[in-house]
Amino acid sequence: MRAYTFPLLALVALSGCGSNESSADETTATTPAAEVSPPPAVEPTLGENETDIPEALRGRWGMVPADCEPGRDDAKGLLTISNTELRFYESVGKLEGIEEFDPSRIRASFSFTGEGQEWNRDVVLDAQDQGKTLIRREYGEDAEPGPFRYTKCA
């Protein structure tokens, strides 16, 4: 009898170790997987794209307070910026392409005309002091030494 007891005990012990598919399914079904949400999308700035001069840089800027006075014909330090143009006292720069873009700063190439001449220039425009100050820097052949500091006209 002893010879049969050992194999019988082994069979009983092994029968408890077998896999039970229904219990595995129940465990999986009752434990939901943790949901992973995607990172939030960055909202584009309304009305701006990387082919226009940013809104924060647009408007009238003066090197001295007198440049901002309306109707002055001698406002030589006045810079008027639109979405595609820089307009100075005697020259206009048309936007050709933007190399670096930020809502308050760009580095871009412009083609200028003025006083019977044409030239190309890389320009950095950087709004500072919560948009009250504009810093302009020029790069390229015959670039004006800078930086040039402007104040936003009211």
C-alpha positions in Angstrom: 0.0 0.0 0.0 2.9 2.2 0.7 4.1 2.0 -2.9 0.7 3.4 -4.1 0.5 6.2 -1.5 3.4 8.3 -2.8 2.3 8.4 -6.5 -1.2 9.1 -5.4 -0.1 12.0 -3.2 2.0 13.4 -6.0 -1.0 13.3 -8.4 -3.2 15.1 -5.9 -0.5 17.8 -5.3 0.1 18.3 -9.0 -3.6 18.7 -9.8 -3.7 21.8 -7.7 -0.7 23.3 -9.6 -2.3 23.1 -13.0 -3.4 26.3 -14.8 -6.9 27.4 -14.5 -7.8 29.4 -17.6 -11.1 30.7 -16.2 -9.4 32.2 -13.2 -6.7 33.9 -15.3 -9.4 35.4 -17.6 -11.3 36.6 -14.5 -8.2 38.3 -13.2 -7.5 40.0 -16.5 -11.1 41.1 -16.9 -11.4 42.7 -13.5 -8.0 44.5 -13.5 -8.2 47.3 -16.2 -5.0 48.4 -17.7 -3.8 51.9 -16.7 -4.8 54.4 -19.4 -1.9 56.5 -20.7 -3.0 59.8 -22.1 -1.0 61.4 -24.9 0.9 64.6 -24.1 -1.2 67.8 -24.6 -1.0 69.3 -28.1 0.6 72.7 -28.4 -2.0 75.2 -29.4 -0.9 77.4 -32.4 -1.1 81.1 -31.8 -4.2 82.4 -33.6 -3.6 84.6 -36.5 0.1 83.9 -36.7 2.1 81.5 -38.8 5.8 81.0 -39.5 5.5 82.8 -42.9 4.5 86.2 -41.4 6.2 88.6 -38.9 4.7 87.8 -35.5 1.9 90.1 -34.2 4.1 91.1 -31.2 6.6 92.8 -33.5 4.1 94.6 -35.7 3.1 98.3 -35.4 4.9 101.6 -35.1 8.2 101.8 -33.3 10.3 105.0 -32.7 13.9 105.5 -31.8 13.0 108.8 -30.0 9.6 110.0 -28.7 9.3 112.5 -31.6 9.3 109.6 -34.1 6.0 108.5 -32.7 4.2 111.9 -33.2 1.6 111.5 -35.9 2.0 113.6 -39.0 5.7 114.3 -38.6 7.5 114.3 -42.0 10.9 114.1 -40.4 10.4 111.0 -38.3 13.7 109.4 -39.4 13.8 106.9 -36.6 10.3 105.6 -37.2 10.0 101.9 -38.1 6.6 100.5 -39.2 6.3 96.7 -39.2 3.5 94.9 -41.0 3.1 91.1 -41.4 5.5 91.1 -44.4 7.3 94.4 -44.4 9.7 96.8 -42.6 9.1 100.4 -43.5 11.7 102.9 -42.6 12.0 106.7 -43.4 13.5 106.2 -46.8 13.5 102.4 -47.4 11.3 99.4 -47.4 12.3 95.8 -46.6 10.1 93.0 -47.9 10.1 89.7 -46.1 11.8 86.9 -48.1 12.0 84.1 -45.6 12.0 83.4 -41.9 15.0 81.4 -40.5 14.0 81.5 -36.8 10.5 82.1 -35.5 9.2 82.8 -32.0 6.0 84.7 -31.1 8.2 87.6 -29.9 11.3 87.2 -32.0 12.4 86.4 -35.6 15.5 86.1 -37.7 14.6 86.7 -41.3 15.9 87.7 -44.7 14.6 90.9 -46.3 15.0 92.5 -49.7 15.3 96.2 -49.3 14.8 99.1 -51.7 15.4 102.7 -51.1 17.1 105.8 -52.4 17.5 104.1 -55.8 19.3 101.1 -54.4 18.5 97.4 -53.7 20.1 95.1 -51.1 19.5 92.0 -49.0 19.9 91.8 -45.3 19.4 89.3 -42.5 17.5 91.0 -39.6 16.7 89.9 -36.1 13.7 91.6 -34.5 13.3 90.9 -30.8 10.4 92.3 -28.6 11.4 92.9 -25.0 9.9 94.5 -21.8 6.5 92.9 -22.4 6.4 94.2 -26.0 7.3 97.8 -25.1 10.9 97.7 -26.6 12.1 96.3 -29.9 15.7 95.4 -30.6 16.8 95.3 -34.2 20.1 93.7 -35.4 21.3 93.4 -39.0 23.7 90.8 -40.4 25.3 90.5 -43.8 27.5 92.5 -46.2 27.4 96.2 -45.3 25.1 95.6 -42.3 24.5 98.6 -40.1 26.3 98.2 -36.7 23.8 97.8 -34.0 21.8 96.9 -32.0 19.1 99.5 -32.6 16.6 100.1 -29.8 13.0 101.2 -30.5 10.0 102.0 -28.2 6.5 101.0 -29.2 4.5 104.0 -30.3 1.2 104.5 -28.4 
